[in-house]
Amino acid sequence: MPKMKTHKATAKRFKYTGSGKLLRTKIGKSHLRRRKSKRVKVQFDSMLEVNSPATKKRVQKLIPYAKKGK
């Protein structure tokens, strides 16, 4: 069987923790940030856990070789 290709845009937006949780980045980080408060801009740096089983399954298909933890 040939190797599966990694979807690069998905690989940049999602990552797995050591315990196997899937984390996602937040939207709205790239532009129009001048009018946002300092607190909101700092919150853009954190990542959120993905809770939806459907999203987890879809991301796993798009990045098959990502480290899934334990």
N, CA, C and O atoms as a MOPAC input file, in Angstrom:
PM7 MOZYME 1SCF
protein

 N      0.84100 1    -1.19600 1     0.00000 1
 C      0.00000 1     0.00000 1     0.00000 1
 C      0.88100 1     1.25500 1     0.00000 1
 O      1.91700 1     1.28800 1     0.66400 1
 N      0.47200 1     2.27200 1    -0.73800 1
 C      1.23100 1     3.52600 1    -0.69100 1
 C      0.96300 1     4.26000 1     0.61700 1
 O     -0.02500 1     4.00800 1     1.30600 1
 N      1.86400 1     5.16600 1     0.93200 1
 C      1.69000 1     5.96800 1     2.14000 1
 C      0.54100 1     6.94800 1     1.96300 1
 O      0.25600 1     7.39400 1     0.85200 1
 N     -0.12300 1     7.28100 1     3.08100 1
 C     -1.16800 1     8.28900 1     3.04300 1
 C     -0.52400 1     9.66000 1     3.17200 1
 O      0.49800 1     9.81300 1     3.84000 1
 N     -1.12000 1    10.64600 1     2.53700 1
 C     -0.58700 1    11.99800 1     2.62900 1
 C     -1.20100 1    12.73100 1     3.81400 1
 O     -2.38600 1    12.57700 1     4.11100 1
 N     -0.38000 1    13.52900 1     4.48400 1
 C     -0.83900 1    14.36300 1     5.58900 1
 C     -1.43500 1    15.64100 1     5.03000 1
 O     -0.85100 1    16.26500 1     4.14300 1
 N     -2.59500 1    16.03400 1     5.54200 1
 C     -3.20900 1    17.30100 1     5.16000 1
 C     -2.51600 1    18.40400 1     5.95800 1
 O     -2.73200 1    18.54000 1     7.16200 1
 N     -1.68300 1    19.18700 1     5.27800 1
 C     -0.78400 1    20.11800 1     5.95400 1
 C     -1.51300 1    21.22400 1     6.71000 1
 O     -1.05800 1    21.63600 1     7.77700 1
 N     -2.63400 1    21.71300 1     6.18300 1
 C     -3.37600 1    22.76100 1     6.88600 1
 C     -3.92000 1    22.24100 1     8.21100 1
 O     -3.92800 1    22.95900 1     9.21100 1
 N     -4.37700 1    20.98500 1     8.21400 1
 C     -4.87000 1    20.38800 1     9.45300 1
 C     -3.73700 1    20.15100 1    10.43400 1
 O     -3.90400 1    20.35400 1    11.63700 1
 N     -2.59000 1    19.72500 1     9.93400 1
 C     -1.44600 1    19.46100 1    10.79800 1
 C     -0.97100 1    20.72800 1    11.50500 1
 O     -0.44600 1    20.65600 1    12.61600 1
 N     -1.15000 1    21.88400 1    10.87400 1
 C     -0.73200 1    23.14500 1    11.48800 1
 C     -1.72900 1    23.62900 1    12.52700 1
 O     -1.35800 1    24.38400 1    13.42600 1
 N     -2.98800 1    23.21100 1    12.42700 1
 C     -4.02900 1    23.72500 1    13.31700 1
 C     -4.30800 1    22.84300 1    14.52600 1
 O     -4.81900 1    23.32900 1    15.53600 1
 N     -3.98300 1    21.55800 1    14.44400 1
 C     -4.30200 1    20.62300 1    15.51600 1
 C     -3.03000 1    19.95300 1    16.01600 1
 O     -2.05200 1    19.81700 1    15.28100 1
 N     -3.06000 1    19.52900 1    17.30200 1
 C     -1.96100 1    18.72500 1    17.82800 1
 C     -2.49400 1    17.83700 1    18.94300 1
 O     -3.51400 1    18.13300 1    19.56600 1
 N     -1.78100 1    16.74600 1    19.17600 1
 C     -2.13300 1    15.82300 1    20.24900 1
 C     -1.24300 1    16.08900 1    21.45300 1
 O     -0.06200 1    16.40100 1    21.29900 1
 N     -1.81000 1    15.96500 1    22.65800 1
 C     -1.02400 1    16.07600 1    23.88000 1
 C     -0.39200 1    14.71900 1    24.17900 1
 O     -0.65600 1    13.73500 1    23.48700 1
 N      0.43100 1    14.67900 1    25.20000 1
 C      1.05900 1    13.42700 1    25.58600 1
 C      0.06000 1    12.39300 1    26.06100 1
 O      0.28500 1    11.19200 1    25.90900 1
 N     -1.05400 1    12.85300 1    26.64000 1
 C     -2.07100 1    11.91800 1    27.13300 1
 C     -3.07300 1    11.53100 1    26.05100 1
 O     -3.97700 1    10.73600 1    26.31000 1
 N     -2.93000 1    12.08400 1    24.82700 1
 C     -3.78600 1    11.68000 1    23.73200 1
 C     -4.95200 1    12.60600 1    23.44300 1
 O     -5.77200 1    12.29700 1    22.57900 1
 N     -5.05600 1    13.74900 1    24.14800 1
 C     -6.13700 1    14.69100 1    23.86700 1
 C     -5.81900 1    15.46100 1    22.59500 1
 O     -4.65600 1    15.73500 1    22.30200 1
 N     -6.84500 1    15.80400 1    21.84900 1
 C     -6.68000 1    16.56900 1    20.62000 1
 C     -6.94800 1    18.03800 1    20.92900 1
 O     -8.00800 1    18.38300 1    21.45300 1
 N     -5.98800 1    18.90400 1    20.60600 1
 C     -6.12800 1    20.33500 1    20.84800 1
 C     -6.24900 1    21.06200 1    19.52200 1
 O     -5.68500 1    20.63900 1    18.51300 1
 N     -6.99500 1    22.16800 1    19.53400 1
 C     -7.15500 1    22.99100 1    18.33700 1
 C     -6.77500 1    24.42700 1    18.65100 1
 O     -6.82900 1    24.86500 1    19.80000 1
 N     -6.38400 1    25.16000 1    17.59500 1
 C     -6.09700 1    26.57900 1    17.75600 1
 C     -7.40400 1    27.36400 1    17.67600 1
 O     -8.43400 1    26.83900 1    17.25300 1
 N     -7.34700 1    28.61600 1    18.08700 1
 C     -8.53100 1    29.46600 1    18.04000 1
 C     -8.59100 1    30.22300 1    16.72200 1
 O     -7.57200 1    30.42100 1    16.06000 1
 N     -9.79600 1    30.64300 1    16.34800 1
 C     -9.95800 1    31.39500 1    15.10700 1
 C     -9.76900 1    32.88200 1    15.38600 1
 O     -9.82400 1    33.32300 1    16.53300 1
 N     -9.54600 1    33.64100 1    14.32700 1
 C     -9.46800 1    35.09600 1    14.44100 1
 C     -8.13600 1    35.62400 1    14.92000 1
 O     -8.07700 1    36.73700 1    15.44300 1
 N     -7.05200 1    34.85900 1    14.76100 1
 C     -5.75000 1    35.27000 1    15.27400 1
 C     -4.96500 1    36.13600 1    14.29700 1
 O     -4.06100 1    36.86000 1    14.71200 1
 N     -5.29100 1    36.07600 1    13.01100 1
 C     -4.36400 1    36.58800 1    12.01800 1
 C     -4.45600 1    38.08800 1    11.76000 1
 O     -3.42600 1    38.75100 1    11.64300 1
 N     -5.65100 1    38.63100 1    11.66900 1
 C     -5.73200 1    40.06000 1    11.36400 1
 C     -6.91500 1    40.69400 1    12.09100 1
 O     -7.70500 1    39.99800 1    12.72900 1
 N     -7.03200 1    42.01400 1    11.99200 1
 C     -8.05100 1    42.81900 1    12.69700 1
 C     -7.91500 1    42.68000 1    14.21100 1
 O     -8.91300 1    42.61200 1    14.92800 1
 N     -6.68100 1    42.63800 1    14.68500 1
 C     -6.46000 1    42.47600 1    16.12300 1
 C     -6.23400 1    43.80100 1    16.82800 1
 O     -6.16500 1    43.82900 1    18.05600 1
 N     -6.11500 1    44.90600 1    16.09200 1
 C     -5.79100 1    46.19300 1    16.72400 1
 C     -6.87800 1    46.64800 1    17.67000 1
 O     -6.59300 1    47.23700 1    18.71200 1
 N     -8.12800 1    46.37900 1    17.31500 1
 C     -9.22300 1    46.87400 1    18.15500 1
 C     -9.58700 1    45.92000 1    19.28900 1
 O    -10.46100 1    46.24000 1    20.09500 1
 N     -8.95400 1    44.77900 1    19.37100 1
 C     -9.25000 1    43.82300 1    20.43400 1
 C     -8.45100 1    44.16200 1    21.68900 1
 O     -7.36100 1    44.72800 1    21.61000 1
 N     -9.00300 1    43.81200 1    22.84000 1
 C     -8.33400 1    44.12400 1    24.09600 1
 C     -7.11300 1    43.22200 1    24.29100 1
 O     -6.97800 1    42.17800 1    23.65200 1
 N     -6.24000 1    43.65100 1    25.18100 1
 C     -5.01100 1    42.89400 1    25.45700 1
 C     -5.35500 1    41.49300 1    25.96500 1
 O     -4.71700 1    40.51400 1    25.57900 1
 N     -6.37100 1    41.40400 1    26.83700 1
 C     -6.76800 1    40.12400 1    27.40500 1
 C     -7.22300 1    39.15100 1    26.31400 1
 O     -6.86700 1    37.97300 1    26.35000 1
 N     -7.99400 1    39.62700 1    25.35700 1
 C     -8.47400 1    38.77700 1    24.26500 1
 C     -7.30200 1    38.32300 1    23.40200 1
 O     -7.25900 1    37.16900 1    22.97600 1
 N     -6.35000 1    39.21800 1    23.13900 1
 C     -5.20500 1    38.86100 1    22.30800 1
 C     -4.33400 1    37.80700 1    22.98200 1
 O     -3.77200 1    36.94600 1    22.30500 1
 N     -4.21900 1    37.86200 1    24.28700 1
 C     -3.44100 1    36.85700 1    25.02000 1
 C     -4.15100 1    35.50800 1    24.97200 1
 O     -3.50200 1    34.46500 1    24.89500 1
 N     -5.47700 1    35.52500 1    25.01800 1
 C     -6.23900 1    34.27600 1    24.98700 1
 C     -6.11900 1    33.54600 1    23.65500 1
 O     -6.35500 1    32.33900 1    23.59100 1
 N     -5.75800 1    34.25700 1    22.59500 1
 C     -5.57900 1    33.61000 1    21.29500 1
 C     -4.43000 1    32.61100 1    21.32500 1
 O     -4.40400 1    31.68200 1    20.51800 1
 N     -3.47700 1    32.78300 1    22.24300 1
 C     -2.30700 1    31.91400 1    22.28100 1
 C     -2.61200 1    30.53200 1    22.84200 1
 O     -1.88100 1    29.58000 1    22.56800 1
 N     -3.68700 1    30.40700 1    23.62800 1
 C     -3.99800 1    29.10900 1    24.22600 1
 C     -4.72800 1    28.21800 1    23.21900 1
 O     -5.30600 1    28.70100 1    22.24500 1
 N     -4.68800 1    26.92200 1    23.47200 1
 C     -5.37200 1    25.95600 1    22.61500 1
 C     -6.51000 1    25.31200 1    23.39400 1
 O     -6.43700 1    25.17900 1    24.61600 1
 N     -7.55800 1    24.91500 1    22.68700 1
 C     -8.73200 1    24.30900 1    23.30600 1
 C     -8.81600 1    22.83600 1    22.94800 1
 O     -8.37200 1    22.41400 1    21.88000 1
 N     -9.39300 1    22.05900 1    23.85900 1
 C     -9.56300 1    20.62700 1    23.59700 1
 C    -10.76100 1    20.40900 1    22.68200 1
 O    -11.78700 1    21.07500 1    22.81900 1
 N    -10.62400 1    19.48000 1    21.75500 1
 C    -11.71900 1    19.10900 1    20.86100 1
 C    -12.53300 1    18.02800 1    21.55200 1
 O    -11.99300 1    16.99100 1    21.93700 1
 N    -13.84300 1    18.26700 1    21.71200 1
 C    -14.69500 1    17.31300 1    22.41500 1
 C    -15.56600 1    16.48600 1    21.47700 1
 O    -16.03800 1    15.41500 1    21.85600 1
 N    -15.78000 1    16.96500 1    20.27100 1
 C    -16.67600 1    16.28900 1    19.33700 1
 C    -16.03100 1    15.02100 1    18.77400 1
 O    -14.95700 1    15.09500 1    18.17800 1
 N    -16.66800 1    13.85700 1    18.95200 1
 C    -16.10700 1    12.62100 1    18.40100 1
 C    -16.00400 1    12.64000 1    16.87900 1
 O    -15.08200 1    12.05600 1    16.30800 1
 N    -16.95400 1    13.31100 1    16.21900 1
 C    -16.93400 1    13.37800 1    14.75800 1
 C    -15.72900 1    14.17500 1    14.26600 1
 O    -15.08600 1    13.80000 1    13.28600 1
 N    -15.42800 1    15.27500 1    14.95200 1
 C    -14.26900 1    16.09100 1    14.56300 1
 C    -12.97800 1    15.34200 1    14.81800 1
 O    -12.05400 1    15.40300 1    14.00700 1
 N    -12.90200 1    14.63500 1    15.93600 1
 C    -11.69800 1    13.85500 1    16.24400 1
 C    -11.43700 1    12.81300 1    15.16100 1
 O    -10.29800 1    12.62000 1    14.73600 1
 N    -12.49400 1    12.14700 1    14.72000 1
 C    -12.35000 1    11.11000 1    13.69600 1
 C    -11.90000 1    11.71100 1    12.36900 1
 O    -11.05300 1    11.14000 1    11.68200 1
 N    -12.46600 1    12.86200 1    12.00800 1
 C    -12.11400 1    13.51800 1    10.75400 1
 C    -10.66700 1    13.99700 1    10.76800 1
 O     -9.95000 1    13.84600 1     9.77900 1
 N    -10.23300 1    14.58200 1    11.89900 1
 C     -8.85500 1    15.06800 1    12.01000 1
 C     -7.87800 1    13.89800 1    11.96700 1
 O     -6.81000 1    14.00200 1    11.36400 1
 N     -8.23400 1    12.80100 1    12.59600 1
 C     -7.35700 1    11.62600 1    12.60400 1
 C     -7.14500 1    11.08500 1    11.19900 1
 O     -6.06100 1    10.59700 1    10.87900 1
 N     -8.17400 1    11.16900 1    10.35400 1
 C     -8.02200 1    10.73100 1     8.96000 1
 C     -7.13800 1    11.68600 1     8.16200 1
 O     -6.40600 1    11.26200 1     7.26800 1
 N     -7.20900 1    12.99100 1     8.49400 1
 C     -6.44300 1    13.98300 1     7.75300 1
 C     -4.97100 1    14.00300 1     8.16400 1
 O     -4.10600 1    14.29400 1     7.33800 1
 N     -4.67800 1    13.69500 1     9.43400 1
 C     -3.27900 1    13.63600 1     9.88200 1
 C     -3.01300 1    12.25500 1    10.48300 1
 O     -2.94200 1    12.10700 1    11.70300 1
 N     -2.86500 1    11.25100 1     9.62600 1
 C     -2.77500 1     9.86900 1    10.10700 1
 C     -1.50800 1     9.55900 1    10.88500 1
 O     -1.50100 1     8.62600 1    11.68800 1
 N     -0.43700 1    10.31200 1    10.67200 1
 C      0.82500 1     9.98200 1    11.32400 1
 C      1.12400 1    10.87300 1    12.52000 1
 O      2.24900 1    10.86300 1    13.02000 1
 N      0.15200 1    11.64000 1    12.99100 1
 C      0.35100 1    12.48000 1    14.17100 1
 C      0.48200 1    11.59100 1    15.40200 1
 O     -0.13800 1    10.53100 1    15.48000 1
 N      1.27600 1    12.02000 1    16.34300 1
 C      1.44000 1    11.26000 1    17.58400 1
 C      0.14400 1    11.33900 1    18.38600 1
 O     -0.35200 1    12.43000 1    18.66800 1
 N     -0.39400 1    10.19800 1    18.74500 1
 C     -1.66300 1    10.15300 1    19.44900 1
 C     -1.52400 1     9.95000 1    20.94600 1
 O     -2.53300 1     9.80100 1    21.63500 1
 N     -0.32000 1     9.93800 1    21.46500 1
 C     -0.13200 1     9.77300 1    22.88800 1
 C     -0.44900 1     8.37300 1    23.34500 1
 O     -0.25700 1     7.40700 1    22.60600 1
 N     -0.93900 1     8.26500 1    24.57000 1
 C     -1.20400 1     6.95200 1    25.16800 1
 C     -2.55500 1     6.42900 1    24.75600 1
 O     -2.94500 1     5.33500 1    25.16500 1

